[in-house]
Amino acid sequence: MRGNDGGERLGAAELGAELGERATLVQFSSAFCQPCRATRRTLAEVAGMVDGVSHVELDAEERLELVRELGILRTPTVLVLDAGGRVVRRAAGQPRTADVIAALGEAL
């Protein structure tokens, strides 16, 4: 991400899924990534708790062009998008639920 300057935007075309009404949690995963499974559960749980938030999981190996474009270096990497698809937060590694909720605060 180019800082928190809002330089990056993603939409349904890039994600292959519709954006959440209020925010979208985008997870880049890989097949043999153990922390990716726990991250999937955490993000799905948060998306289920917060109205208008969706969770989209992308296979990094299948989306190499997007991975390179966004500078994704490891999995899991999570991007928090606001309603317009602007990347407001980014984190690599397995996030804690509280951190995901706090990051959503910047998007909502």
C-alpha positions in Angstrom: 0.0 0.0 0.0 1.2 3.5 -0.6 0.8 4.6 3.0 -2.7 5.5 4.1 -3.0 8.0 1.3 -5.8 6.2 -0.4 -3.8 5.6 -3.6 -5.1 2.1 -4.1 -8.7 1.1 -4.9 -10.1 -2.3 -5.6 -13.5 -3.2 -7.0 -15.6 -6.1 -8.0 -13.7 -6.6 -11.2 -10.4 -7.0 -9.4 -11.8 -9.1 -6.5 -14.2 -11.3 -8.4 -16.8 -10.5 -5.8 -19.0 -7.5 -4.8 -17.7 -5.0 -2.3 -19.4 -4.9 1.1 -21.9 -2.2 1.6 -19.8 -0.5 4.3 -16.4 -2.2 4.1 -14.6 -5.3 2.7 -12.0 -7.5 4.3 -9.8 -8.9 1.5 -7.7 -11.9 2.5 -4.8 -13.2 0.3 -4.2 -16.9 1.1 -2.2 -19.8 -0.2 -3.1 -23.5 -0.2 -0.6 -24.7 2.5 -0.8 -21.7 4.7 -1.8 -22.7 8.3 -2.4 -19.2 9.6 -4.7 -18.5 6.6 -7.2 -21.0 8.0 -7.4 -19.2 11.3 -7.5 -15.8 9.5 -10.4 -17.0 7.4 -12.4 -17.9 10.6 -11.5 -14.5 12.3 -12.5 -12.4 9.3 -15.7 -14.4 8.6 -16.6 -14.0 12.3 -16.0 -10.2 12.2 -17.9 -9.8 8.9 -20.8 -11.7 10.5 -20.8 -9.4 13.5 -20.7 -6.1 11.6 -23.5 -5.1 9.3 -22.5 -4.2 5.7 -19.0 -5.8 6.0 -18.0 -8.7 3.7 -15.1 -11.0 3.6 -13.4 -12.0 0.3 -10.6 -14.6 0.2 -8.3 -14.7 -2.8 -5.8 -17.5 -3.6 -2.5 -15.6 -4.1 -1.2 -18.2 -6.5 -4.3 -17.8 -8.8 -4.1 -14.0 -8.6 -0.4 -13.4 -9.1 -0.9 -10.3 -11.2 -2.9 -8.6 -8.5 -0.5 -9.9 -5.8 2.4 -8.2 -7.7 0.4 -5.0 -8.3 -0.4 -4.7 -4.6 3.1 -5.8 -3.4 1.7 -8.8 -1.4 4.8 -10.5 0.0 3.3 -13.2 2.3 0.1 -15.0 3.2 -2.1 -14.3 4.9 -2.2 -10.6 4.0 -5.4 -8.7 4.8 -6.6 -5.5 3.2 -9.4 -3.4 4.7 -11.3 -1.6 2.0 -13.8 1.2 2.7 -17.2 1.3 0.9 -15.6 2.8 -2.2 -12.9 0.1 -2.4 -10.1 2.3 -1.1 -7.4 0.4 0.8 -7.4 2.0 4.3 -5.4 -0.7 6.2 -3.1 -3.6 5.4 -1.6 -6.2 7.6 0.5 -9.4 7.0 0.2 -12.4 9.2 -2.6 -13.7 11.3 -4.7 -10.8 12.8 -6.4 -10.8 16.1 -10.2 -10.1 16.2 -9.7 -6.9 18.1 -7.2 -5.6 15.6 -9.6 -6.3 12.7 -12.4 -4.5 14.4 -10.1 -1.5 15.1 -9.0 -1.4 11.5 -12.6 -1.5 10.4 -13.2 1.7 12.4 -11.0 3.5 9.8 -13.2 2.2 6.9 -16.7 2.8 8.4 
